[in-house]
């Protein structure tokens, strides 16, 4: 039973941010690293997937909507986001197969937390929206059918870190590694006897320069400037996402 679990979500193909988090001593020492989706849809998809695959069984993979969309784009159903269509074309066949096989949820027994379910958006859907201030009825709706023994749910998707209680369940969103809303840096979480929301600082200027230099995505420099620099605040993101949680 793992007692130290690092959770990395929404990497979105940003290699320098991922490298910074993987170098954190607590991540190096973790029993397990869980990825909660949207791993490769970004400017460095091949490199990110290769780095993670090289960690072997230290990684537990969960799929997100952007991972699914890469597979669909590769099969001839284009995504609505330009970088996703580009990234889909970069992947090797083994990487497409890996993404296609990702589970939507994984449940792990974690020392100190008990049965913990990991998903991307919600346990039942990889792209629906729940937020830190979503009403209780919305949370009850998206958690309908969960086994009662699940005491913690870890999700991602909205790129903003939070923890909150939902009718006796703890909900954790670690935030985003590669596309953070609310502040630059790579946001992640450490689970075990408790929950720690963490932010890894790195040289954002150097990271953006690397993405621009190393990615063949035509708009890599502008993409990095927009997302790696976290041009959008959490308040702005909440205003955009809020109508999508049914309020």
Order of alpha helices (4+ residues) and beta strands (2+ residues): beta-alpha-alpha-beta-alpha-beta-alpha-alpha-alpha-beta-beta-alpha-beta-beta-beta-beta-beta-alpha-alpha-alpha
